[in-house]
Amino acid sequence: MRLPKRDRPGWVLPIILIPALVLASCTTMKPTAPVIDTSHRSRSHESRVRYLVIHFTQLNFERSLQVLTEGNVSSHYLVDVDPPVIYRLVDEDRRAWHAGRSFWQGDTNLNSSSIGIEIVNLGDDAAPGLSYTEYPQVQIDAVVKLVRDIAQRHEIAPHRILGHSDIAPQRKTDPGPRFPWSRLAAEGLIPWPRESVVREALSRHIAGLPAIGWFQEKLAEHGFEVARHGELDEATRRVIAAFQMKYRPAKHDGEPDAETAALLDAVTQPQGLEIRLPDGSVSAYPRR
């Protein structure tokens, strides 16, 4: 017998609502993280960080900090002048936007595989009459310690510690000719051209300078992105200048001269590079 609506049991309405209530509770439940067993570890792995890139900010500290924390560019570290405080602005497991369009030895988009160090330095916006700004010794001491720490922890190969001008020579000149790459070589952090190889090559290149195509081939072999059309255009001059700023900073005019050719010979020969070991001895550094 069908009861009148007013005489139906009071439990009918709750039964109707139960499915809706269950559904609502399911939609508001937070998903739980999966249970992961970490008792087994693979031997085949390495850090995702393969490069370390050094920059100058071209700004004072206040503006550098503002741009790197509030703007569209960023860096993992910022090193102030005096005192040389090291600021971590981006965690090392995060990608910072410091490299931009970049290339080295076939690798591109180095933001994804690098750690960036910005050094507070006015660069080529130095005072009138000056060509680039000097780096104070205390600041370089701090940078060297930071580079060593990062390179050791991530096992970054010495030939992958670079300047912004190495990976983007058409756009950038930092850290500039005042940055003491030779100090990093003396500390065993980067490889350096073997002096005996440079001397031998220099005598040959003084006698006869190679063609522009040879310079372009050697620059590309070293790691740069450079056209190989045999013409000394502005783009090629920029790449030559970037190379000179690191290995011959006293003269970085982009001219393909005999000394630049000798240095290029050294950095591209199997026994042309050397690296200082922790015990102070020097060993050949194999080209990679």
Secondary structure, DSSP 8 states (H G I E B T S, - for coil): ----GGGS-TTHHHHHHHHHHHHHHHHHS---------S---S----S--EEEEEE-SS-HHHHHHHHHHSS---SEEE-SSS--EEE-S-TTS--S-S-S-EETTEE-GGGGEEEEEE---TTS-STT-SS----HHHHHHHHHHHHHHHHHHT--GGGEEEHHHH-TTT--TT-TTS-HHHHHHTTSS-EE-HHHHHHHHHHHHHS---HHHHHHHHHHHT-----SS---HHHHHHHHHHHHHH-TT--S----HHHHHHHHHHHSTTSEEEE-TTS-EEE----
